[in-house]
Amino acid sequence: MRAALLDVTARLLAEEGPSALSTRRITAEAGSSTMAVYTYFGGMSGLVREIVHEGFARLQANLTRVRDTDDPVADMAMLGRAYRHTALANPHLYAVMFGGASLAGFSLSEEDRQHGRYTMAHVLACAARCIAAGRFRAGDADLVAHQMWIGMHGLVTLELGEYLIDPWNADRCFEELLVGLMVSAGDTMAAAEKSVGLSGQRFTEEFC
């Protein structure tokens, strides 16, 4: 029943948005009484917290799909593509994960805000590989990883809010941002453009 409640909540959030979430609606579709939400999660806030954790698990699953190749900059671009893919596939969930929306009175605690940091491990490891390969300038791989995350999060937030319009639509901005982030980390423009282009081909083959 616990799993069923999580599945129903995630589906309603994805299909209908935050307004669809109520204890009565969730439990009815899961085939249980409203008491089940309190039994398993302590209330709606606890259920929403578990959904936030589910969102980060989905992000982690997509980042894990990015395999290491002999082009670490292309791999970094692939991680950016996987991040954006996750957000666009789960827009309502993404908003709750990062505090952009509130559900059922739930608000992120400091612990909640730090929960998803484990997903940064892939980006950090890739940044270190880029530095070791001489593609990024020598420096703090953790800082580079955070710069990549900040750039991706900023673009995705604007995209989900429908702020990016022609001629600077989301797809165009995304591709330019990927190249710009790689160059800002120390790569050459030519090498960055090539790697970002290769990552686009890989993404189409492996994610689409």
C-alpha positions as CSV (number, residue, x, y, z in Angstrom):
1,M,0.0,0.0,0.0
2,R,2.9,2.4,0.7
3,A,4.2,1.9,-2.8
4,A,0.7,2.2,-4.3
5,L,0.2,5.6,-2.5
6,L,3.6,6.8,-3.9
7,D,2.8,5.6,-7.4
8,V,-0.7,7.3,-7.4
9,T,0.7,10.6,-6.0
10,A,3.5,10.7,-8.6
11,R,1.1,9.9,-11.4
12,L,-1.4,12.5,-10.4
13,L,1.3,15.1,-10.0
14,A,2.7,14.3,-13.4
15,E,-0.6,14.2,-15.2
16,E,-2.7,16.9,-13.5
17,G,-0.4,19.0,-11.4
18,P,-0.5,20.0,-7.7
19,S,-4.2,20.8,-7.7
20,A,-5.0,17.1,-8.2
21,L,-3.4,16.1,-4.9
22,S,-5.7,15.5,-2.0
23,T,-5.7,12.8,0.7
24,R,-9.1,11.7,-0.4
25,R,-8.2,11.5,-4.1
26,I,-4.9,9.7,-3.6
27,T,-6.3,7.1,-1.2
28,A,-9.4,6.5,-3.4
29,E,-7.2,5.7,-6.4
30,A,-4.9,3.6,-4.3
31,G,-7.9,1.6,-2.9
32,S,-7.3,2.5,0.7
33,S,-8.8,4.8,3.4
34,T,-7.4,8.2,4.1
35,M,-5.9,6.9,7.3
36,A,-3.3,5.1,5.2
37,V,-1.6,8.4,4.4
38,Y,-1.1,9.0,8.1
39,T,-0.2,5.4,8.9
40,Y,2.6,5.2,6.3
41,F,3.7,8.8,6.0
42,G,2.4,10.7,9.0
43,G,0.3,12.9,6.8
44,M,0.4,14.6,3.4
45,S,3.6,16.5,4.2
46,G,5.4,13.2,4.8
47,L,4.0,11.8,1.5
48,V,5.1,14.8,-0.4
49,R,8.6,14.5,1.1
50,E,8.8,10.9,-0.2
51,I,7.7,12.1,-3.6
52,V,10.6,14.7,-3.5
53,H,13.0,11.8,-2.7
54,E,11.5,9.9,-5.6
55,G,12.2,12.8,-7.9
56,F,15.9,12.7,-7.0
57,A,15.9,9.0,-7.5
58,R,14.6,9.5,-11.0
59,L,17.3,12.1,-11.7
60,Q,19.9,9.7,-10.3
61,A,18.7,6.9,-12.6
62,N,19.0,9.1,-15.7
63,L,22.4,10.4,-14.7
64,T,23.6,6.9,-14.1
65,R,22.6,6.0,-17.7
66,V,25.4,8.3,-18.9
67,R,28.4,6.0,-19.5
68,D,32.0,7.1,-19.5
69,T,33.7,7.4,-22.8
70,D,37.1,8.6,-24.0
71,D,35.6,12.1,-24.4
72,P,34.8,13.4,-20.9
73,V,33.5,16.7,-22.1
74,A,31.0,15.0,-24.3
75,D,30.1,12.9,-21.2
76,M,29.6,16.2,-19.2
77,A,27.3,17.5,-21.9
78,M,25.4,14.2,-21.8
79,L,24.9,14.7,-18.0
80,G,23.5,18.1,-18.8
81,R,21.1,16.6,-21.3
82,A,20.1,13.9,-18.8
83,Y,19.4,16.5,-16.2
84,R,17.2,18.6,-18.6
85,H,15.4,15.4,-19.8
86,T,14.5,14.5,-16.2
87,A,13.1,17.9,-15.5
88,L,11.1,18.1,-18.7
89,A,9.7,14.6,-18.1
90,N,8.7,15.5,-14.5
91,P,8.0,19.3,-14.5
92,H,5.6,19.4,-11.5
93,L,7.8,17.1,-9.5
94,Y,10.9,19.1,-10.4
95,A,9.3,22.3,-9.1
96,V,8.6,20.7,-5.8
97,M,12.1,19.1,-5.5
98,F,13.7,22.6,-5.7
99,G,11.2,24.6,-3.8
100,G,9.6,26.2,-6.8
101,A,6.1,24.9,-5.8
102,S,4.5,23.8,-2.6
103,L,2.1,20.9,-2.1
104,A,-0.3,20.3,0.7
105,G,1.4,22.8,3.0
106,F,4.8,21.0,2.5
107,S,7.9,23.1,2.6
108,L,11.5,22.0,2.1
109,S,13.5,21.6,5.3
110,E,17.3,22.1,5.3
111,E,17.6,18.3,5.3
112,D,15.3,18.1,2.3
113,R,17.4,20.7,0.5
114,Q,20.5,18.7,0.9
115,H,19.0,15.3,0.2
116,G,19.5,15.3,-3.5
117,R,23.2,16.2,-3.4
118,Y,24.1,12.6,-3.9
119,T,23.1,13.1,-7.6
120,M,26.1,15.4,-7.9
121,A,28.6,12.6,-7.6
122,H,28.4,11.8,-11.3
123,V,29.0,15.4,-12.3
124,L,31.9,15.7,-9.9
125,A,33.6,12.6,-11.1
126,C,33.1,13.8,-14.7
127,A,34.5,17.2,-13.9
128,A,37.6,15.5,-12.4
129,R,38.0,13.4,-15.6
130,C,37.8,16.6,-17.8
131,I,40.5,18.2,-15.7
132,A,42.7,15.2,-15.8
133,A,42.4,15.0,-19.5
134,G,43.5,18.6,-19.9
135,R,40.2,19.7,-21.4
136,F,39.3,21.8,-18.3
137,R,41.8,24.0,-16.6
138,A,43.3,22.7,-13.4
139,G,41.3,23.6,-10.4
140,D,38.5,22.5,-8.1
141,A,36.4,19.8,-9.7
142,D,33.6,20.3,-7.1
143,L,33.4,24.0,-8.1
144,V,33.2,23.0,-11.8
145,A,30.4,20.5,-11.0
146,H,28.4,23.2,-9.2
147,Q,28.8,25.6,-12.1
148,M,27.4,23.0,-14.4
149,W,24.5,22.4,-12.1
150,I,23.7,26.1,-11.6
151,G,23.8,26.6,-15.4
152,M,21.5,23.7,-16.1
153,H,19.1,24.5,-13.3
154,G,18.8,28.1,-14.4
155,L,18.0,27.2,-18.0
156,V,15.5,24.5,-17.0
157,T,13.7,26.7,-14.6
158,L,13.3,29.4,-17.3
159,E,12.2,26.7,-19.8
160,L,9.6,25.2,-17.5
161,G,8.3,28.7,-16.9
162,E,8.0,29.3,-20.7
163,Y,10.3,32.3,-20.6
164,L,12.5,31.2,-23.4
165,I,10.9,32.1,-26.8
166,D,12.0,32.5,-30.4
167,P,14.6,33.4,-31.6
168,W,16.2,32.4,-28.3
169,N,14.1,29.3,-27.7
170,A,14.9,26.7,-25.1
171,D,16.6,24.3,-27.5
172,R,18.9,26.9,-29.0
173,C,19.7,28.4,-25.6
174,F,20.5,24.9,-24.2
175,E,23.0,24.0,-26.9
176,E,24.7,27.4,-26.6
177,L,24.8,27.1,-22.9
178,L,26.4,23.7,-23.0
179,V,29.2,25.0,-25.2
180,G,29.6,28.1,-23.1
181,L,29.9,26.1,-19.9
182,M,32.6,23.9,-21.3
183,V,34.6,26.9,-22.6
184,S,34.2,28.7,-19.3
185,A,35.7,25.6,-17.6
186,G,38.8,25.8,-19.9
187,D,37.9,23.9,-23.1
188,T,38.5,25.5,-26.5
189,M,35.6,26.6,-28.5
190,A,36.3,24.1,-31.3
191,A,36.7,21.2,-29.0
192,A,33.7,22.1,-27.0
193,E,31.4,22.4,-30.0
194,K,32.6,19.1,-31.3
195,S,32.0,17.3,-28.0
196,V,28.6,18.9,-27.4
197,G,27.6,17.9,-30.9
198,L,28.6,14.3,-30.3
199,S,26.7,14.3,-27.0
200,G,23.6,15.3,-28.9
201,Q,23.9,12.3,-31.2
202,R,24.5,10.0,-28.3
203,F,21.5,11.4,-26.4
204,T,19.2,10.8,-29.4
205,E,20.4,7.2,-29.6
206,E,20.4,6.4,-25.9
207,F,17.5,8.4,-24.4
208,C,15.0,9.1,-27.2
